[in-house]
Amino acid sequence: MRLRAIPTLLLSAALTAGALAATAAPAAASTTAAASFEDQLRALPGVTVTGVTDKEGFPLYALSITQPVDHDRPRLGTFQQRFTLWHKSTAKPVVFYTGGYGLSSATREPTTLLDANQLSIEHRFFGPSVPAGATPWRKMTVPQEAADEHAVVRAVRPLYEKSSKWLATGGSKGGMTATYHYRYYPQDYDGVVAYVAPNDANNNDDSTYDRFFRTVGTKECRDALAAVQREMLVRRDTLLPKFEKTAKDAGYTFTNTLGTTDRAYEFAVLDQVWNFWQSGTIDDCPTVPDAKTVSDDDLYQWSLDHGLSIYEDSTLGANSTGPYYRQAAAQLGWADLAFKNLKGVRHYPDIYQPNSVLPADMRTTYDGTVVKGVDKWVRTRSERMLFVYGQNDPWSAEQFTPSKRDSYKYVVPGSNHGATIAALPAAQKDAATATIKRWASAK
């Protein structure tokens, strides 16, 4: 049910706006044209240029925009939302990238394919893009974030030529966010390229995820992983002290979220197999130890190296990826797996859901109305959407189904949560690339 590893997988080499603001060097492209564009940026209502640096010979602007906490009730207050703009030319396409979490300015695949400008945005209520005082989590909704991004498009788009095409992209939660934006404001983009975007349109039915874990990889690998996962709980009494030492050495606490180390340990074990496939490949299967003969030390160390991710207070709650779990609990949904291999060894049968890793003031009830509506729109009415999934990626188990209106879906053989167009078989890679270039009117 986790997305915590996604920024590492998909947002590597990220540059935050804070880092940009701290960079004293001016942009290398200091021509009159570049200065004029910067002047236009600075003149945009509600937009502030907080820094500028050079990226591959072009200016990378760090910016913020004043957003209402509630777009339907703007009198409720405002907050500053961070974004960046890597500007090459007003005549080139613009790729609008959302990672769905904190700000990243890492160059995305469509940007490279199109030699495009790239606008990157931080999701509302992640990082410093929050209102002053207590964060109103009930306002962190799909429609509110879509309205945020629409406001940025409306502000920046007039700086580019009318003929310039705009495409949206994002990976995982970012792919979901780009899709949601497009659903509410289809006029903002000339196409969407969404990578490994989960689509939990029916949160009450997780049979697709369970079927995935019954079929992924080889039977030998699946059986070995299931046995190791079970053994982690069978040997709880001897392994829990090792987990507690790991937590103590790293300064981890669980008081505000999962509550106890025992609960945190079980939660981490439940995620093990998911994480193995999310970030690993079938080539890692030979490393899985024999659960019957492996020592306690080797079993614990292998698990730490292959999917035993520790959920702890400092990266949950209002911090880091914590706001994602609030969104999952409220609207996005989650995978509640059967865990038939763990029958009789679990202490907390209802723990595997996002409210378990949230502090009390962030917990909420689920309403799937919005995501069901988006799912139907994508299937029946959307146009110019391209989805990329990984064959062995758990998050790719529940997928969006594109319409027949110039929309497509590709599955990368053997790939995990880092699936890309570049990794597709040659014919599919060429077809997907040609589609994106056609949408962007690029050669």
N, C-alpha and C positions, 0 to 999 in steps of 0.2 A: 504493500500500500504506500510505499515511500517514493518520494521524488527527491530526496535530499541529495543524492549523488549527482543529479542532473547538471547543476552548475559546473561541476568538475568535468563531466563528460562532454558537455556541449558549449560551455562558456569559457573554455580555456583561453589563456592570454587576455583575460578581460582587463579593460582600462576603466576605472571609475572616474566620474566627473571630478571627485575630489583630487585624484591624482593629476588630472589635467589642469585643474586650477592651481595646483602647486608647482607646475612646470613653468619656469620663468622664461624659457626660450620662446621667442615668437614664431609663428608659422613661417615656414621657409618661403611659401608662395606669397611674397609681400608686394605683388604687383598692384597697379592701380585697380585692376578688375577685382582682385581678391579683397582689397581694402573696401571697395564699393560694396561688395557682397556682405562683408562684415558690418558695414554701416547699416545696410538694410536689415540685417539680423538684429542689430542693436535697436533699431527703430520699431521692431514688432511689438505691438501692445501686449503687455503681460509677460513678455519674454526677456530674460536677462542672460547676457553672455558672461559666464563666470570664469572662463579660461580658454586658452587656445594653445595648441601645440602642433608639431609637424608629424604627419603620418605618411610615410612613403612619398614625400614631396608635396602633399596637399594638406590644407589646414583641417584640423580636427577640433571642432568647437565644443566646449562644455557649456551647457545651457540649462536653464530652468524656466518653467512656465507656471504662472499662477492658475491653479485649478480650484473650482468649488468642491467642497467636501461632498456636496450633493448637487448634481447638475439639475435636478428638478426643483431644488430649493436653495438657490445660491446664497441666500441670506444667512445660511447656517455656518458660513465661514469658508476659509480657503486654506490651501497648502501649496508648497512648492514641489513640483514634480521634475525630477532630473531627466535630461536627455542629452544626447550628443549628436553632432552632425559632421560627418566626414564629407567635405565638399570638394568635388573635382571640377564640375562644370554644370552650369544651369541648363545645358542642352542634353545632358546625360540622364538616364533613368535614375529614379530614387528607390532604393530598397529600404522599407520601413521594418526594422527588426525589433521584436520584443522577445526577451528571454523568459518573461513571465515571473521573474524574480527581481533581484537587484540589477543595477545598471551594468551592462557589458558593451564595450565597443569593439569586440573582436570581429574581424571581417567574416562575413557569412558567405556560404557557397554561392547563392544567387548574385551577390555583390561582385564576386570574382568573375562569374560567368558573363556578367553584363558590363564589367568595368564601370560599375554604377557608383553614384553617391550612396551613402548609407546613413540613415537616421536611426538611432538606437534609443530606446526608452526604458525607464525603470517603471515597473508595475506599481500602481498606487499602494501605499502603506507597506512597502518594502524599503529597507535601508532608511535613509533620511527623508524619503518622499512621504512624509507623514504630517498631519496637522500638529500644532502645538497642543500640549496637554494630553489627556487620555485619548487614545485612538478609537474612533467610532467604528468598530469592526463591522457593524451592520451595514455600513456604507461601502464595504469592500465587496462589490458585487460585479457580476459579468457586465451588466449594462453600464455601470458607473465607469469601469475601466475602459470600455469601448468608447464612451463619451470623452474620457480623458484623451485617448489617442486621436479621436476625431478632431478634438480641439487643436492638437499639435499639427495635424495634417492641414487644417484650415489656416493655421497661422503661417506655416512654412511654405506651403505649396505655391503661393503667388510669387515667391522668389525664383521659381524655376519656369522655364518656357512652357507654354501651354501644351506643346507637343510632347513634353517629357512624360514618360509613363511611370506610374508608381506601382510597385509590387510589395506585398507584405510577406514576411517570412518569420519563422520561429521554430524552435525545437522543443519537443515534449510539451511542458506547460506553456512555453512560448508559442508552439504551434496551435495549441488550443486557443490561446489568447488572440492570435492573429485571425483565427477562424471566427471567433466570437465577434471581434471588431467588424469583420467583413459582413457578418450576418446583420448587424445593426446599421452599418454604413457602407453598403456595397459600392456606392459612388466614389468612395475614397481610393479604391485600388483598381488597377487593370488586371490583377491576378493575385493569387495567394499560393505560396509554396510552403506547405506545412510538413515538418519532419516529426516522425514518431509521436504523433499527437493522439493521446488516449481519448476515447469517446465513450464514457460510461453513461449511455443514454438511459439505461435501466439499472439503477443502483441495487435493485432487489434481486437481480439475476447475475450472478458471477460465474455461471457455468462455463462461459467462454474462457475465463482465466484458468479454471480447473482443468478444462480440456487441453489448454496450452501446456500445462505442467505434466499432463499424461502423455504428451506426444513430442515435446521438444527434445532435440538431441537424439541420443541413443538410449535404449532401455537400460543398458549397463550403467550409463552415466546417471540416468534418473534414479535408478535403484540405489546407487552408491550415495548420491546426494541425500536422498530420503533417509537412508540409514544413518548418515552422519548427523543430519538434523535431529533425528530422534535421539541419538546417543548423547547429543548435547544436553538434552533434558533428562535422560536417564541418569546421566552422571552429574546432575545439578549440584549435588552436595559437595563434590570435589572441584567442580569447575567454577561455581559461583565465587569462591574466594579469589580465584585468578581474575575473574571479571571485576570484582571489587577492588583489587589491587590496580588493575588497568585504569579504572575510573579515578582512584585516589591519586595515582601518579600523574594523571592528566588534569586533575583538578575538576573533574566532572561531578555534578550533583544532580539529583532527580526529585528534589523536594517539591518543586512547583509544578511538575508535569506528571511523570509516571509514578512518582511517590516513593518507591523503594527500589533498591538494587535488584531484588528478586523479580519485580515486575519489569524493570528495564532489561534484565537478562533474558527473560522469556520473550519479550517483544523483539529483541535483537535476534534471537534464534528463529523466531517466526519469519523474519525477513531474509534469512540466510540464502535460501535457494533462489528466491526472487533476485537478490542482488548478484548471485553468481552468474545468472543468465543476463541480467541487465548490463553488466559491465564486462563480463568474460565471454569466452567463446568455447566451442566444442573442443578446441585444442587444449583447454584447461582441464578437461575431464580426467586425463591420466594422473593428475595431481591429487584427486580425491582419495583420501586414505580409507583403508579398510576399517569400518567402524567397530568391528569385533576385536581387532588386535591392536589398534593404534593406542599409544600411551595418552594419558591425560594431557601432558604438556604439548605433545604433537597435535592432538586433536584441537586443543584450544588455539594454538598458534596458527594452524592451517585455517581455522575458522576466522580468526582475526584478519588473515591475509586474503580471504575469499568470501567476504560478504557479511561478516558479523559486525554490523555498523551500530555504534552506540548512540542511542537517543538520550540527550541530556539537556539540562535547563538552559545552558548558555546559547544553544543553537535552536531552541524552541521558543514558545511564547511569542513575544513581539519581535524576536531576533531572527536574523538569518532566514532560514526557510520556514520558520514557525508560522508566518502568515499563510503559507500554502495550506497547512493543515486546517486552518480556519476555513479557507475556501472550500477544501474538500468536504469538510463536515457540513458546510452550509449549502453548497451548490454543485460542486464538481463530482462528488461521489468517490468511492474507494472500492478496492477489491477485498471482499471478506471471504477468504479461501477456506476450503473444507478441512485441510490438514488431516486427512484420514490416517497418515502415517504417524501422527502424534497422539492418537487416541490413548487415553489413560496416563499421559505424562505431562499434561498441561495443568497449571494451577489456576489460570485466569482465562476461561473459555471465551469471554467477551472482550478481551483486551485489544484485538487487532482491528482498531478503527481510529480515525483521526482525533476524536475527542480525548482519547487516552493520553495523547502526547501534548495536550493543550492545558494551560492553567485554567482554573475554574471560570475566570472572567472572560475567556475566549471561547468556551464551549457553546455549542448551539445545536439546533435541530436542522435536519436536512429537508430541502425543497428542490426537487429535480425538474420543476416546470421549465426553467430557462434552458437547461441543457437538452431536454427532450425537444423543445422547440427548435433549437439550433440544429440538432440531428436531422429533424424532418426537413428543414430548409436546405441543408447541405444536400440531402438525397434528392430533393424534388425541384428546387428552384435556383440553386446557386449556379454560377457560371465561372469558368476560368479558375478552377482550383486544382492543385496538384499535390497529392499526398505521397510521402515516402515513409515506408515502415521497414523494420528489421525482422527477418524471419524468426530469429531466436530471442527476440526482445519481449519480455512480459508486458511492457507498456503498449506494445503493438498488437496485443491479443484482441482488444476491443478497438476497432478502427472506425473512422469515418468512411462512409460510402459515398463517393462523389456522384453527382448527377451525370446525365448524358449530355450536358451542355458544355462542351469543350473543357471537360474536367477528367482527371486521370488519377490512378493509384498505382504505385510501384512498391514491390516488396523486395528488399535486398537479400539475396540468398545467404544464409549463415550469419547474417549481421545481428548486432545487438542494438542497444539504445543510441549508438553513435552512427546509425545508418545514414549514408549520403548518396546523392545522385552519382558521384564519381565511382562508387563501389558497385553500381548496377552492371549487369551484363552489357556488353558494348552496344547492342542494338537498342536496348531500353535506355541506356545512358544517352545515346544520341537523340532518341525520340524526346525524352524529357527535356534535354538541353534545348532542342529546337523549339519546343513548345514555349519554354520560358523566354527565349529570345524573340519569338513571334509576338508574345504578349507585350514585350517591352519595345517592340519595333527596333530591335538591335540585330546587327549582322553577326 
